């Protein structure tokens, strides 16, 4: 079992920045591929960023060049640095950890970007 807890969300003006954190406990964090997803009201949940166990990263086109995903295995934490935020980035952000057939989600953190 893995527990994931997100933090760092909030209200920010367009053009601003936020850094989300996702703290993991309960298993070997470094063995998990970690992802950030987001879901806006009335929309499907979408994959935003992925970081593999080797540190490779993949981004959705909508955030490429603005968001950066990173991980600190010593702190069992994955981060999402979000810069140049836009109102369309407003959503609940979730982290997800996967290892083989296991999958764990955090409870989400709200990000609201005002215009």
Z-matrix of the N, CA and C atoms (Angstrom, degrees):
N
C 1 1.451
C 2 1.516 1 109.89
N 3 1.319 2 114.81 1 140.41
C 4 1.462 3 121.67 2 177.19
C 5 1.519 4 107.79 3 -127.24
N 6 1.290 5 115.81 4 135.23
C 7 1.455 6 121.49 5 173.98
C 8 1.528 7 108.33 6 -107.73
N 9 1.325 8 115.63 7 131.93
C 10 1.458 9 121.93 8 179.94
C 11 1.519 10 108.75 9 -121.29
N 12 1.318 11 115.90 10 130.21
C 13 1.459 12 120.76 11 -178.88
C 14 1.527 13 108.83 12 -129.41
N 15 1.338 14 115.66 13 116.12
C 16 1.458 15 120.91 14 178.37
C 17 1.522 16 110.83 15 -88.32
N 18 1.313 17 114.86 16 153.52
C 19 1.462 18 121.40 17 174.31
C 20 1.523 19 108.66 18 -155.04
N 21 1.320 20 115.33 19 168.71
C 22 1.459 21 119.67 20 174.86
C 23 1.512 22 115.43 21 104.25
N 24 1.317 23 117.29 22 -5.48
C 25 1.450 24 119.30 23 178.71
C 26 1.516 25 111.61 24 -71.35
N 27 1.326 26 115.23 25 171.25
C 28 1.462 27 119.30 26 179.27
C 29 1.507 28 111.32 27 165.02
N 30 1.321 29 114.35 28 -166.43
C 31 1.460 30 122.25 29 179.79
C 32 1.520 31 108.78 30 -103.82
N 33 1.323 32 116.31 31 130.19
C 34 1.460 33 121.39 32 -178.52
C 35 1.520 34 108.62 33 -142.85
N 36 1.322 35 116.25 34 151.26
C 37 1.457 36 119.79 35 177.24
C 38 1.523 37 110.11 36 -79.54
N 39 1.313 38 115.44 37 155.32
C 40 1.460 39 120.46 38 176.09
C 41 1.528 40 109.74 39 -54.73
N 42 1.317 41 115.45 40 137.45
C 43 1.452 42 120.96 41 -176.56
C 44 1.512 43 113.82 42 92.48
N 45 1.306 44 116.67 43 -11.52
C 46 1.453 45 121.42 44 -178.52
C 47 1.519 46 112.69 45 -83.83
N 48 1.331 47 114.25 46 -174.60
C 49 1.460 48 121.14 47 -176.37
C 50 1.525 49 110.94 48 -132.74
N 51 1.309 50 114.77 49 153.13
C 52 1.456 51 122.94 50 171.25
C 53 1.518 52 108.13 51 -144.30
N 54 1.323 53 115.90 52 152.49
C 55 1.452 54 120.32 53 171.69
C 56 1.512 55 109.16 54 -122.23
N 57 1.325 56 115.30 55 119.11
C 58 1.456 57 121.20 56 176.47
C 59 1.521 58 109.57 57 -91.79
N 60 1.319 59 114.93 58 146.85
C 61 1.458 60 121.25 59 175.81
C 62 1.521 61 108.83 60 -124.79
N 63 1.305 62 115.46 61 150.01
C 64 1.464 63 121.85 62 175.39
C 65 1.522 64 106.58 63 -135.75
N 66 1.309 65 115.20 64 108.98
C 67 1.460 66 121.40 65 -178.31
C 68 1.517 67 109.89 66 -94.91
N 69 1.319 68 115.53 67 131.85
C 70 1.465 69 121.20 68 -177.41
C 71 1.518 70 110.87 69 -111.50
N 72 1.303 71 115.23 70 148.43
C 73 1.467 72 121.19 71 174.90
C 74 1.515 73 109.24 72 -148.19
N 75 1.317 74 115.99 73 155.41
C 76 1.451 75 120.29 74 172.27
C 77 1.510 76 116.75 75 106.40
N 78 1.310 77 118.12 76 -14.97
C 79 1.468 78 119.94 77 -179.91
C 80 1.521 79 107.83 78 -157.61
N 81 1.333 80 116.00 79 178.25
C 82 1.448 81 120.75 80 -178.92
C 83 1.518 82 110.18 81 -73.22
N 84 1.315 83 116.40 82 101.28
C 85 1.465 84 122.25 83 -173.42
C 86 1.522 85 111.75 84 -59.47
N 87 1.321 86 116.84 85 -39.10
C 88 1.461 87 120.13 86 -174.82
C 89 1.522 88 112.85 87 -64.74
N 90 1.319 89 118.34 88 -14.32
C 91 1.461 90 121.96 89 -179.60
C 92 1.525 91 112.76 90 -87.41
N 93 1.327 92 117.00 91 -1.65
C 94 1.459 93 121.51 92 -175.19
C 95 1.521 94 111.80 93 -104.44
N 96 1.335 95 115.31 94 134.65
C 97 1.449 96 120.06 95 163.17
C 98 1.520 97 106.82 96 -75.74
N 99 1.315 98 116.22 97 132.93
C 100 1.460 99 120.84 98 -176.12
C 101 1.533 100 109.80 99 -115.14
N 102 1.303 101 114.75 100 140.93
C 103 1.457 102 120.84 101 -179.46
C 104 1.520 103 110.49 102 -134.44
N 105 1.309 104 115.08 103 151.49
C 106 1.457 105 122.52 104 169.25
C 107 1.532 106 107.98 105 -111.07
N 108 1.311 107 114.71 106 131.96
C 109 1.459 108 123.34 107 174.71
C 110 1.523 109 107.60 108 -120.85
N 111 1.317 110 115.15 109 164.11
C 112 1.458 111 119.65 110 173.05
C 113 1.522 112 109.54 111 -144.35
N 114 1.325 113 113.52 112 154.28
C 115 1.459 114 119.64 113 178.33
C 116 1.512 115 109.30 114 -141.05
N 117 1.313 116 115.43 115 119.51
C 118 1.455 117 121.55 116 176.23
C 119 1.520 118 108.70 117 -92.65
N 120 1.319 119 117.86 118 156.12
C 121 1.471 120 120.56 119 179.88
C 122 1.522 121 111.49 120 -55.32
N 123 1.332 122 116.22 121 129.75
C 124 1.447 123 121.11 122 177.45
C 125 1.520 124 115.02 123 77.99
N 126 1.326 125 116.65 124 3.79
C 127 1.463 126 120.07 125 -178.85
C 128 1.523 127 110.68 126 -120.85
N 129 1.316 128 115.04 127 161.47
C 130 1.455 129 120.14 128 177.38
C 131 1.526 130 110.29 129 -74.76
N 132 1.324 131 114.80 130 152.80
C 133 1.455 132 119.88 131 175.63
C 134 1.531 133 108.65 132 -67.49
N 135 1.332 134 116.08 133 135.41
C 136 1.454 135 119.87 134 -179.19
C 137 1.522 136 111.13 135 -124.69
N 138 1.318 137 114.05 136 149.36
C 139 1.458 138 120.45 137 177.44
C 140 1.524 139 109.08 138 -80.22
N 141 1.315 140 115.66 139 129.70
C 142 1.460 141 121.15 140 -176.48
C 143 1.526 142 111.19 141 -103.28
N 144 1.339 143 115.97 142 -48.16
C 145 1.463 144 119.26 143 -174.74
C 146 1.521 145 109.73 144 -155.03
N 147 1.324 146 114.83 145 149.31
C 148 1.462 147 122.93 146 179.44
C 149 1.520 148 108.97 147 -130.57
N 150 1.330 149 116.06 148 141.04
C 151 1.462 150 120.63 149 169.78
C 152 1.521 151 107.75 150 -132.77
N 153 1.319 152 115.04 151 125.02
C 154 1.456 153 120.33 152 -175.72
C 155 1.531 154 110.90 153 -82.58
N 156 1.328 155 115.89 154 175.84
C 157 1.456 156 119.70 155 178.74
C 158 1.524 157 110.61 156 -65.68
N 159 1.320 158 116.56 157 -23.73
C 160 1.457 159 120.21 158 178.00
C 161 1.512 160 113.77 159 -89.59
N 162 1.333 161 116.31 160 -3.13
C 163 1.459 162 120.37 161 177.72
C 164 1.509 163 115.09 162 94.09
N 165 1.329 164 118.09 163 3.85
C 166 1.465 165 119.77 164 175.59
C 167 1.524 166 109.12 165 -70.70
N 168 1.329 167 115.48 166 147.30
C 169 1.458 168 120.13 167 -176.57
C 170 1.527 169 111.16 168 -125.83
N 171 1.325 170 114.47 169 148.96
C 172 1.465 171 122.21 170 177.77
C 173 1.518 172 106.76 171 -138.61
N 174 1.335 173 116.07 172 139.37
C 175 1.454 174 120.34 173 -177.42
C 176 1.526 175 111.40 174 -128.18
N 177 1.317 176 115.20 175 150.08
C 178 1.445 177 120.28 176 169.17
C 179 1.525 178 108.36 177 -67.92
N 180 1.329 179 115.71 178 148.35
C 181 1.461 180 119.41 179 -179.12
C 182 1.524 181 111.82 180 -58.02
N 183 1.310 182 116.44 181 -32.59
C 184 1.465 183 120.66 182 -175.20
C 185 1.534 184 113.20 183 -68.12
N 186 1.339 185 117.73 184 -18.24
C 187 1.457 186 120.18 185 -177.77
C 188 1.525 187 112.69 186 -119.96
N 189 1.318 188 116.92 187 -3.91
C 190 1.461 189 120.94 188 -176.35
C 191 1.536 190 109.90 189 -58.95
N 192 1.314 191 115.85 190 132.43
C 193 1.454 192 120.57 191 -178.83
C 194 1.513 193 114.06 192 87.80
N 195 1.322 194 117.42 193 -12.37
C 196 1.472 195 120.65 194 -179.82
C 197 1.531 196 111.70 195 -115.42
N 198 1.329 197 117.41 196 -34.01
C 199 1.456 198 122.07 197 -177.38
C 200 1.527 199 109.46 198 -107.93
N 201 1.320 200 115.56 199 147.50
C 202 1.456 201 121.84 200 176.71
C 203 1.521 202 109.58 201 -134.84
N 204 1.325 203 115.85 202 124.77
C 205 1.459 204 120.94 203 177.14
C 206 1.527 205 108.26 204 -100.56
N 207 1.321 206 115.74 205 139.87
C 208 1.458 207 120.91 206 178.28
C 209 1.516 208 108.82 207 -147.23
N 210 1.313 209 115.82 208 166.72
C 211 1.458 210 119.33 209 178.81
C 212 1.521 211 109.00 210 -141.34
N 213 1.325 212 114.59 211 148.79
C 214 1.451 213 122.56 212 175.09
C 215 1.524 214 106.10 213 -124.91
N 216 1.308 215 115.94 214 98.57
C 217 1.466 216 119.47 215 -175.59
C 218 1.531 217 112.01 216 -66.82
N 219 1.307 218 117.03 217 -27.41
C 220 1.466 219 119.54 218 177.81
C 221 1.520 220 111.50 219 -67.69
N 222 1.328 221 116.45 220 -27.42
C 223 1.466 222 121.44 221 179.51
C 224 1.520 223 111.82 222 -103.71
N 225 1.324 224 117.50 223 2.50
C 226 1.477 225 121.37 224 -179.27
C 227 1.521 226 111.42 225 53.16
N 228 1.312 227 116.10 226 44.22
C 229 1.459 228 120.37 227 -173.58
C 230 1.527 229 110.33 228 -137.47
N 231 1.323 230 114.62 229 140.51
C 232 1.460 231 121.71 230 171.39
C 233 1.523 232 107.65 231 -115.49
N 234 1.316 233 116.03 232 144.47
C 235 1.459 234 122.18 233 -176.05
C 236 1.527 235 110.80 234 -121.18
N 237 1.308 236 114.34 235 155.35
C 238 1.460 237 120.57 236 169.96
C 239 1.524 238 107.07 237 -133.05
N 240 1.321 239 115.48 238 105.91
C 241 1.459 240 121.15 239 175.55
C 242 1.515 241 108.26 240 -86.16
N 243 1.313 242 116.23 241 122.09
C 244 1.458 243 121.34 242 -176.06
C 245 1.519 244 108.86 243 -118.31
N 246 1.313 245 116.11 244 115.97
C 247 1.461 246 122.90 245 179.62
C 248 1.517 247 110.08 246 -115.43
N 249 1.312 248 115.74 247 164.24
C 250 1.470 249 121.80 248 178.29
C 251 1.523 250 110.93 249 48.81
N 252 1.305 251 115.71 250 48.60
C 253 1.455 252 120.46 251 -175.67
C 254 1.515 253 112.05 252 -65.07
N 255 1.331 254 114.58 253 145.75
C 256 1.460 255 122.76 254 -179.06
C 257 1.530 256 108.46 255 -120.31
N 258 1.325 257 116.99 256 156.33
C 259 1.472 258 118.40 257 176.83
C 260 1.528 259 113.06 258 -55.26
N 261 1.312 260 117.40 259 -31.63
C 262 1.463 261 120.16 260 179.88
C 263 1.526 262 113.33 261 -72.50
N 264 1.329 263 117.19 262 -5.78
C 265 1.459 264 120.61 263 173.57
C 266 1.531 265 111.25 264 -82.99
N 267 1.310 266 116.90 265 -6.45
C 268 1.461 267 120.72 266 179.36
C 269 1.527 268 109.91 267 -60.84
N 270 1.323 269 115.99 268 124.94
C 271 1.464 270 121.66 269 -176.78
C 272 1.526 271 109.19 270 -179.04
N 273 1.315 272 114.33 271 170.61
C 274 1.465 273 119.57 272 166.50
C 275 1.527 274 107.14 273 -90.45
N 276 1.312 275 115.45 274 129.20
C 277 1.461 276 121.32 275 -177.26
C 278 1.522 277 109.77 276 -104.37
N 279 1.322 278 114.47 277 132.48
C 280 1.467 279 121.69 278 -177.49
C 281 1.524 280 109.88 279 -122.97
N 282 1.302 281 116.40 280 142.62
C 283 1.457 282 118.51 281 169.28
C 284 1.526 283 108.78 282 -102.26
N 285 1.302 284 114.42 283 150.83
C 286 1.459 285 121.74 284 -179.05
C 287 1.518 286 108.86 285 -137.27
N 288 1.326 287 115.14 286 136.26
C 289 1.451 288 121.26 287 176.81
C 290 1.520 289 110.12 288 -117.18
N 291 1.334 290 116.36 289 134.98
C 292 1.456 291 120.35 290 178.82
C 293 1.524 292 110.58 291 -132.00
N 294 1.336 293 114.17 292 140.91
C 295 1.459 294 121.94 293 173.97
C 296 1.510 295 106.68 294 -147.99
N 297 1.323 296 117.39 295 117.28
C 298 1.452 297 122.24 296 -174.84
C 299 1.533 298 108.48 297 52.70
N 300 1.310 299 119.24 298 -121.61
C 301 1.461 300 121.18 299 -177.49
C 302 1.526 301 112.49 300 -94.05
N 303 1.316 302 117.35 301 1.20
C 304 1.464 303 120.54 302 -179.66
C 305 1.517 304 110.78 303 -87.36
N 306 1.318 305 115.03 304 143.60
C 307 1.457 306 121.21 305 -178.36
C 308 1.523 307 108.44 306 -145.92
N 309 1.332 308 115.47 307 133.55
C 310 1.462 309 120.79 308 179.78
C 311 1.517 310 109.33 309 -135.15
N 312 1.339 311 114.74 310 143.58
C 313 1.458 312 122.07 311 179.72
C 314 1.526 313 109.76 312 -121.82
N 315 1.314 314 114.86 313 148.55
C 316 1.448 315 119.91 314 168.90
C 317 1.512 316 110.24 315 -84.83
N 318 1.324 317 115.60 316 178.79
C 319 1.467 318 120.74 317 -175.75
C 320 1.519 319 112.65 318 -87.04
N 321 1.317 320 117.07 319 -11.67
C 322 1.453 321 121.29 320 177.05
C 323 1.517 322 113.74 321 97.24
N 324 1.323 323 115.74 322 153.47
C 325 1.451 324 122.78 323 174.43
C 326 1.525 325 107.94 324 -137.55
N 327 1.318 326 116.23 325 136.56
C 328 1.454 327 121.17 326 -173.80
C 329 1.527 328 110.96 327 -85.02
N 330 1.313 329 114.99 328 132.81
C 331 1.467 330 122.18 329 173.16
C 332 1.523 331 107.89 330 -120.56
N 333 1.305 332 115.60 331 124.41
C 334 1.461 333 121.23 332 178.72
C 335 1.517 334 108.80 333 -123.96
N 336 1.329 335 115.88 334 124.36
C 337 1.460 336 121.42 335 -179.41
C 338 1.526 337 107.98 336 -113.14
N 339 1.314 338 116.20 337 118.33
C 340 1.464 339 120.73 338 -179.01
C 341 1.529 340 110.30 339 -92.44
N 342 1.322 341 115.09 340 148.20
C 343 1.481 342 119.74 341 -178.75
C 344 1.508 343 111.52 342 -90.89
